[in-house]
Amino acid sequence: MIATLAGALEHVAVACILLGSAAGMPEQLSALHGSRLDMLLTRMVDTTVRGVVYEAAGSVAPDVLRGGAARVRTRCEDSRIPFVLLQANPREHRAWGAEAVGAVERALDGGPVGPR
């Protein structure tokens, strides 16, 4: 539940939303990267989260991931929260890990808001 998760975000600097390869029915995945993602991002504004990394690649349908990325972009830009869209292929474990670490570092660097 989103309400339960929001409390767990206290004292978190960067939230990593790594659901690009989530499993489920198409309508569940659409909600996860749609309305549920919206709720989570809305609740994050009132926490200590100061950066967001969103996994925008994986086995979830590309249009669903594009929609999720657009939600992250819009919400974070409106709230002036730095964000990074993680585009690495999760099947390439080493490359994905290196890009994920870099994404967190970029979200923390305090630079301009945007996907960089």
C-alpha positions in Angstrom: 0.0 0.0 0.0 1.2 3.5 -0.9 0.3 5.0 2.5 2.4 2.4 4.3 5.3 2.9 2.0 5.3 6.7 2.3 6.2 6.5 6.0 9.2 4.3 5.1 10.6 7.2 3.0 11.5 9.3 6.0 15.2 9.9 6.1 15.6 8.7 2.5 17.5 11.0 0.2 16.9 9.3 -3.2 14.0 7.0 -3.9 14.7 4.4 -6.5 11.6 3.2 -8.3 12.9 0.0 -9.9 9.8 -1.6 -11.4 10.7 -1.8 -15.1 10.5 -5.6 -15.0 7.6 -5.9 -12.6 5.3 -8.9 -13.3 1.6 -8.9 -13.4 -1.5 -8.6 -15.6 -1.3 -5.7 -18.1 -3.9 -3.7 -16.1 -2.0 -4.1 -12.9 1.2 -2.9 -14.5 -0.6 0.0 -16.0 -1.9 1.0 -12.6 1.5 0.5 -11.0 3.2 2.8 -13.5 0.2 5.1 -13.6 -2.2 5.9 -10.8 -0.2 4.2 -8.0 3.0 5.9 -9.2 1.1 9.2 -9.1 0.1 8.6 -5.5 3.6 7.7 -4.5 5.1 10.7 -6.1 2.5 13.0 -4.5 3.3 11.6 -1.0 7.1 11.9 -1.6 6.8 15.7 -1.8 6.2 15.8 2.0 9.1 13.5 2.9 12.9 13.9 3.0 13.2 12.5 -0.6 15.3 14.9 -2.6 15.9 12.8 -5.7 14.1 10.1 -7.7 15.5 7.4 -10.0 12.8 5.7 -12.1 13.6 2.5 -14.1 12.3 3.3 -17.6 13.5 0.1 -19.2 12.6 -3.6 -18.7 10.1 -6.2 -19.6 7.0 -4.0 -18.9 5.4 -2.7 -22.1 7.3 0.2 -23.5 4.2 2.5 -23.6 3.6 1.8 -19.9 7.2 2.7 -19.1 7.0 5.9 -21.2 3.9 6.9 -19.4 5.6 6.3 -16.0 8.6 8.2 -17.1 6.4 11.1 -18.2 4.7 11.1 -14.8 8.0 11.2 -13.0 9.3 14.0 -15.2 6.2 16.1 -14.7 5.8 15.6 -11.0 9.5 16.1 -10.2 9.9 19.2 -12.4 6.8 20.7 -10.8 8.2 19.9 -7.3 11.8 20.9 -8.2 13.1 17.4 -7.3 16.0 16.1 -9.3 15.3 12.9 -11.2 17.0 10.4 -13.4 15.4 8.0 -15.9 17.3 4.7 -15.7 17.5 3.4 -19.3 19.9 0.5 -18.9 18.9 -3.0 -20.0 18.2 -4.9 -16.7 19.4 -8.1 -18.4 22.9 -6.7 -18.7 23.6 -6.9 -14.9 27.0 -5.2 -14.8 26.0 -2.3 -17.1 22.7 -1.9 -15.3 24.4 -1.8 -11.9 26.9 0.8 -13.0 24.2 2.9 -14.5 22.0 2.6 -11.5 24.8 3.7 -9.2 25.5 6.6 -11.5 21.8 7.6 -11.5 21.7 7.8 -7.7 24.9 9.9 -7.7 23.4 12.2 -10.3 20.2 12.5 -8.4 22.2 13.5 -5.3 24.5 16.0 -7.0 22.2 18.9 -6.5 22.4 19.9 -10.1 19.5 21.1 -12.3 16.2 19.3 -12.2 15.8 16.9 -15.0 16.6 13.5 -16.4 20.2 14.3 -17.2 
